[in-house]
Amino acid sequence: SPTESPTEPPTELPTRDPTKTPTPNPTKFPTDVPTASPSGGPTEYPTLKLTASPTHGPTNSPTSDPTKSPTAAPTPGPTLLPTLRPSKHPTRSPSILPTQFSSNEPSLYPSENPSFKHSTSPTNLHSNSPSEFPSTSKPSDGPTVLPSIPCLKVDSSTYNCGDPITVSFNFEDAYNDDWIGIYACDTDFYHHATIWQWACGSARCQAERNGTIVFDSLPDYNQYGPHAWPVIPTIDEFTGDINRCFKAVYLRNDGVNNIVPPYENLCQSNEFNILENETTCPLL
């Protein structure tokens, strides 16, 4: 049986080997080696020496914003990293659904299947190979002729006597002294018009290749010759027929061998009718 007291007095130095049970009080000096197993509870006092290096310091500040919520479900596979440069050629297989907007430029290669709708504008580049089928079943007999702009036209096919008559002209080879007059439809030699105006606006203006004039009164320079406004339908003295048909004529202050009148007819408008009015425009 053990003795009631130790045989020798306790030493001030720690033992070489740890005791099976911890001592009730800490030793004055740390042991050279740690104990075989941790103590059953914390020591009453801290160790006398500090650790060899301090713990890492706290972070400077918390994160600015909390992280966003995770996705509802994981993706089937990892996301591929984008390439640094775009590919030189488009993918061979078409997309399952059409794109929402059309591209600004045509694709480098034709699609394997035709589109369901034709494009609203032609492609910028021609195709690399001819189409399998011709675009039309039969070629046209000749080139398409663009509609020409009439050199002279009026704004209506029928006027009441006294209504303004608007005449538009488009004549590339215009001279300063070109003029426009109103004549009966059956006129072949152009002497004095019923009413006329300079195409460019006056006798001293520069030539106008295109423009618009309005017959609604008698110009001051119409005092020479048998001119009148309004233009009134006439009765043929031989047949008694009423002439309501008139036309606008683009003329040049020129004639055969420079002798005028008759004046040179360069262009004329479509025919139009002027209807009489017994109160304001009785037949002549």
Residue pairs with C-beta under 8 A, 6 or more apart in sequence:
12 28
13 29
14 27
14 29
14 30
14 31
14 32
15 31
16 32
18 31
18 33
18 35
18 36
22 35
22 39
22 40
25 44
26 43
26 44
26 45
29 48
30 47
30 48
30 49
89 108
89 109
90 107
90 108
90 109
94 111
94 112
94 113
102 119
105 124
106 123
106 124
106 125
109 128
110 127
110 128
149 170
150 170
150 269
150 270
151 169
151 170
151 171
151 250
151 266
151 267
152 167
152 168
152 169
152 170
152 171
152 180
152 248
152 249
152 250
152 267
152 268
152 269
153 167
153 168
153 269
153 270
154 165
154 166
154 167
154 168
154 248
154 269
154 270
154 272
155 165
155 166
155 167
155 168
156 163
156 165
156 272
157 270
157 272
157 273
158 272
158 273
158 274
158 275
159 165
159 272
159 273
159 274
159 275
160 274
160 275
160 277
161 230
161 231
161 232
161 233
161 274
161 275
161 276
161 277
161 280
161 281
162 230
162 277
162 280
162 281
164 214
164 215
164 216
165 182
165 214
165 215
165 216
165 231
165 248
165 272
166 212
166 213
166 214
166 215
167 180
167 212
167 213
167 214
167 215
167 248
167 269
168 210
168 211
168 212
169 180
169 199
169 210
169 211
169 212
169 213
169 250
169 267
170 209
170 210
171 178
171 199
171 209
171 210
171 250
171 266
171 267
172 209
174 199
174 200
174 207
174 208
174 209
175 207
175 252
175 253
176 200
176 205
176 206
176 207
177 198
177 203
177 252
177 253
178 198
178 199
178 200
178 207
178 250
178 251
178 252
178 253
178 266
179 196
179 197
179 198
179 199
179 250
179 251
179 253
180 196
180 197
180 199
180 213
180 248
180 249
180 250
180 251
181 190
181 193
181 194
181 195
181 196
181 197
181 248
181 249
181 251
182 193
182 194
182 195
182 196
182 215
182 231
182 246
182 247
182 248
182 249
183 190
183 193
183 194
183 246
183 247
183 249
184 194
184 234
184 243
184 245
184 246
184 247
185 243
185 245
185 246
185 247
185 271
186 243
186 245
187 247
187 249
189 261
189 262
190 249
190 251
190 261
190 262
190 263
190 264
190 265
191 261
191 262
191 263
192 225
192 226
192 227
192 261
193 227
193 249
194 226
194 227
194 228
194 231
194 246
195 215
195 218
195 219
195 222
195 227
195 228
195 229
195 231
196 219
196 222
196 227
197 213
197 215
197 219
198 205
198 221
199 207
199 208
199 211
199 213
199 250
200 206
200 207
200 208
200 211
201 208
201 213
203 221
215 229
215 231
216 229
217 229
218 227
218 228
218 229
230 280
230 281
231 246
231 274
232 274
232 276
232 281
232 282
232 283
232 284
233 242
233 243
233 244
233 274
233 275
233 276
233 281
233 283
233 284
234 242
234 243
234 283
234 284
235 241
235 242
235 243
235 283
235 284
236 242
236 243
242 276
242 283
244 273
244 274
244 275
244 276
245 271
245 272
245 273
246 271
246 272
246 273
246 274
247 268
247 269
247 270
247 271
247 272
248 268
248 269
249 265
249 267
249 268
249 269
250 265
250 266
250 267
250 268
251 263
251 264
251 265
251 266
252 263
252 264
252 266
253 260
253 263
254 260
254 263
254 264
255 261
255 262
255 263
255 264
256 262
276 282
276 283
